[in-house]
Structures are given as C-alpha cells and as structure tokens.
Amino acid sequence: MESEVNIPHFRKSSFLKFFDLIMSHHLDADILAPYFYYELNDLLRRPVREKVEGKNVCAFISSPFHKSGRLDYLKEFMNYLDIHSYGKVLRNKIIEKDTGRQTKLDILANYKFTIAFENAIAKDYVTEKFYDPLIAGSVPIYLGAPNINEFVPGDKCFINVSDWDGPESLSRYIISVSEDDDLYNSYFSWKKKDLKPSFMNLLEKNKEHAFVRLCRKIKEIT
C-alpha cells in the first residue's frame, strides 16, 4: 500500500523478480488494492453539513514522512491562512475526545476545506487523505499523485495544489472561494450527478475484496 517513493525496492526489478503476482495500489497491478472501496458509492452521496463559523481550513497530518514536501508547504501556507491542525505534526488544535476515524470525519464536516497532502508524490498513490474530505463534505486541497484526475468521483470536487504557483497565490484563491457562497457550493455540484463512469469502473473492480481476487488469480496461474 505504501508508495515506492518511500520504499524504493518496490520498483526494483531485482526485487520484483521473486514474485509471480503484484498486489498494490497501482492501476496496472495484477490485483488492484487501492485506498478506495466499493462502499464509497453510497458514502460520497452524504449531504454537505452546514459549516461552523470560523472553521475554514483544517489539517490532519501525523506522520513525519514528507518526501512530497508537504510539511514545508503547510508551514508556509499557515503564514497566509488560519489553518487548524489536529495531527501530531504542526498541531495547534486538540481533539478532546477522539474515538477514531468517525471523530475525524465529524471534524472535517465542520470545515470548508481540508488539507489533503500525501506523504509522497507518485503515480496512482491516492490515499484516504483525498477521499475522507469528500465523504465528510469538505473540499480537499490536494497535493499528491500527478494523475489524480483518474481517481476523482466527479468534476470540480477538489483544488489541486499543482495548479498554483505556491502557497501565497493558492491562499488568495482559497479566501476568495470561502467568501463566495456560489463559488464554494459549485465544488459540490458533482454530488447531485451520477459519479464519473471511470470512477464507477474502479469501484466495480473493487467490489470483491482484494484478497478474494488474489486467491482467484493464484488459482488461475497454478
């Protein structure tokens, strides 16, 4: 599940030659085991909760790994935006009662935007950092996979960091969107439409658990 940027031997032929099958998050893997799951089809349909005043942007980053440069970007971003950081890294907000993932989703739902920075930038490496805000009804500010558009459930559902010159210019856009209700709400228009066929195709491929598909594949080649 981890990116080959963080574990380099995942992309070395001298290592991979020992395996008959590859199960990973890569779309071209023998068995696709991504960070999304079939139930997203329903979860992404959840209505967007009314936002809490004063809660504009939040972040949940607890791992120190940041070959994507996410921590440096976030530090500079904080110079221009009031970002509430709940993770172990750059924390400035405390969760009084943390019951796990549901607590995180409930917090995300209160914010207009969520920092969705991957720990590495690599093709196909799209994790729950991207999907959790979409489920909660918060707009992801995404830093990560260069082919992220292959993983989106709908058009205009996130803001891509790579489309901007840097934290300052992006922060100006975030502020302008947060102050314009019509513009902000346009980032949820996709929820009222059918999910993209390409995304539905990915979900269908993962309707069966990855290990079930792995067992079937092993049977086919033995």
C-alpha positions as a printed Julia matrix, in Angstrom:
222×3 Matrix{Float64}:
   0.0     0.0     0.0
   2.91    2.36    0.61
   4.45    4.44   -2.15
   7.63    3.27   -3.85
   8.98    6.77   -3.2
   9.17    5.83    0.48
  10.14    2.18   -0.1
  12.38    2.2    -3.2
  12.77   -1.58   -3.55
   9.09   -1.74   -4.57
  10.17   -0.55   -8.03
  13.39   -2.52   -8.41
  13.27   -5.36  -10.92
  15.89   -7.24   -8.87
  13.34   -7.37   -6.02
  10.16   -7.87   -8.03
  11.57  -10.85   -9.94
  10.92  -13.01   -6.88
   7.15  -12.54   -7.2
   4.64  -14.08   -9.61
   1.93  -11.54   -8.87
   1.84   -7.95   -7.68
  -0.98   -6.64   -5.49
  -0.76   -2.89   -4.91
  -2.46    0.49   -5.29
  -1.11    0.84   -8.83
  -3.78    0.67  -11.51
  -1.67   -1.73  -13.58
  -1.11   -4.2   -10.72
  -2.15   -7.82  -11.19
  -4.51   -7.31   -8.26
  -5.58   -3.74   -7.57
  -5.66   -2.92   -3.83
  -6.38    0.82   -3.67
  -7.25    3.13   -0.81
 -10.84    3.48   -2.03
 -13.55    0.85   -1.64
 -16.87   -0.08   -3.16
 -18.95    1.46   -0.36
 -17.78    4.92   -1.43
 -20.6     4.85   -3.95
 -23.02    5.5    -1.08
 -20.76    7.39    1.31
 -19.98   10.08   -1.24
 -23.69   10.82   -1.52
 -23.93   12.1     2.03
 -25.28   15.66    2.2
 -22.9    18.5     2.95
 -23.21   19.72    6.51
 -23.55   23.44    7.23
 -20.13   24.81    8.12
 -19.2    26.19   11.51
 -18.3    29.87   11.56
 -14.56   30.44   11.96
 -13.69   26.95   10.69
 -12.28   27.43    7.23
  -9.31   25.07    6.7
  -8.21   22.05    8.74
  -5.36   19.56    8.56
  -4.66   16.07    9.92
  -1.0    15.13    9.45
   0.66   12.85   11.99
   3.44   11.18   10.03
   6.8    12.97    9.74
   7.33   11.46    6.27
   7.07   14.18    3.68
   9.03   13.44    0.55
   6.23   15.33   -1.15
   7.4    18.46    0.69
   4.02   18.68    2.38
   5.27   19.93    5.75
   7.26   22.76    4.23
   4.28   23.72    2.08
   1.91   23.59    5.07
   4.23   25.71    7.21
   4.28   28.43    4.58
   0.56   28.03    3.93
  -0.06   28.8     7.59
   1.5    32.22    7.1
  -1.4    33.18    4.86
  -4.33   31.15    6.19
  -5.75   30.3     9.59
  -5.32   26.52    9.4
  -6.49   24.37   12.29
  -4.06   21.46   12.54
  -5.22   18.44   14.57
  -2.49   15.95   13.7
   0.71   15.26   15.6
   2.66   17.44   13.17
   2.27   21.25   13.43
  -0.59   20.72   15.88
  -2.41   23.81   17.08
  -5.78   22.24   17.92
  -6.61   19.47   20.39
  -9.29   16.79   19.98
 -10.89   16.44   23.39
 -12.5    13.04   22.78
 -11.04   11.01   19.95
 -12.96    7.84   19.09
 -11.13    7.17   15.86
 -11.94    7.72   12.2
 -15.53    8.84   12.8
 -14.27   11.66   15.03
 -12.01   12.79   12.21
 -14.86   12.73    9.68
 -17.1    14.7    12.05
 -14.41   17.36   12.44
 -13.79   17.55    8.68
 -17.5    18.08    8.1
 -17.34   21.37   10.04
 -14.69   22.86    7.75
 -14.99   24.31    4.26
 -11.6    22.96    3.18
  -9.3    20.13    4.24
  -5.57   19.85    3.64
  -5.12   16.58    1.73
  -1.36   16.3     1.31
   0.13   12.9     0.5
   3.48   11.95    2.09
   4.87   11.25   -1.4
   4.12   12.31   -4.94
   3.8     9.25   -7.15
   1.53    7.98   -9.89
  -1.58    6.18   -8.57
  -0.71    6.94   -4.94
  -4.05    8.38   -3.84
  -4.94    7.64   -0.23
  -7.75    8.24    2.23
  -6.43   11.78    2.63
  -8.24   12.59   -0.61
 -11.43   10.59   -0.04
 -12.19   11.37    3.61
 -12.92   15.08    2.96
 -15.15   14.14    0.01
 -17.13   11.81    2.28
 -17.38   14.44    5.03
 -18.41   17.25    2.68
 -15.24   19.33    2.8
 -13.25   20.42   -0.26
  -9.83   18.69   -0.42
  -6.81   20.87   -1.11
  -4.76   18.15   -2.73
  -1.01   17.64   -3.07
  -0.02   14.28   -4.47
  -0.47   11.97   -7.43
   0.14   13.65  -10.8
  -2.69   11.55  -12.25
  -5.2    12.4    -9.52
  -7.89   13.08  -12.14
  -8.05    9.33  -12.83
  -9.3     8.85   -9.26
 -11.91   11.59   -8.87
 -15.63   10.75   -8.44
 -16.79   13.91  -10.18
 -15.71   17.1   -11.9
 -14.57   20.07   -9.79
 -14.56   18.2    -6.49
 -11.14   19.34   -5.22
  -8.46   22.04   -5.5
  -5.13   20.86   -6.91
  -2.05   22.45   -5.34
  -0.1    21.86   -8.57
  -2.36   24.35  -10.38
  -0.91   27.22   -8.35
   2.47   28.95   -8.15
   2.79   28.43   -4.41
   1.11   28.79   -1.0
   0.57   32.54   -1.27
  -1.3    32.51   -4.59
  -3.29   29.45   -3.56
  -4.23   31.04   -0.25
  -5.68   34.04   -2.08
  -7.86   31.71   -4.11
  -8.98   29.78   -1.02
 -10.02   33.02    0.64
 -11.94   34.17   -2.44
 -13.79   30.85   -2.66
 -14.63   30.83    1.04
 -16.17   34.31    0.72
 -18.31   33.44   -2.3
 -21.1    31.01   -1.43
 -21.99   30.25   -5.04
 -18.39   29.55   -5.97
 -17.86   27.41   -2.89
 -21.04   25.42   -3.44
 -20.0    24.75   -7.03
 -17.41   22.35   -5.6
 -20.29   20.09   -4.52
 -22.34   20.11   -7.73
 -20.87   16.69   -8.55
 -22.71   15.15   -5.6
 -26.03   15.79   -7.38
 -24.94   13.95  -10.52
 -24.0    10.4   -11.4
 -20.46    9.58  -10.41
 -17.97    9.56  -13.28
 -18.08    6.31  -15.29
 -14.3     5.94  -14.94
 -14.61    6.13  -11.16
 -17.55    3.74  -11.07
 -15.48    1.31  -13.12
 -12.74    1.44  -10.46
 -15.3     0.82   -7.72
 -16.76   -2.14   -9.58
 -13.3    -3.66   -9.91
 -13.03   -3.5    -6.13
 -16.48   -4.82   -5.29
 -14.79   -8.05   -4.23
 -12.14   -7.84   -1.53
  -8.59   -7.72   -2.89
  -7.63  -10.97   -1.16
 -10.54  -12.79   -2.78
  -9.34  -11.57   -6.16
  -5.81  -12.58   -5.24
  -6.89  -16.14   -4.4
  -8.75  -16.39   -7.69
  -5.72  -15.13   -9.6
  -3.44  -17.65   -7.89
  -5.82  -20.44   -8.87
  -5.71  -19.26  -12.47
  -1.93  -19.45  -12.73
  -1.33  -22.68  -10.81
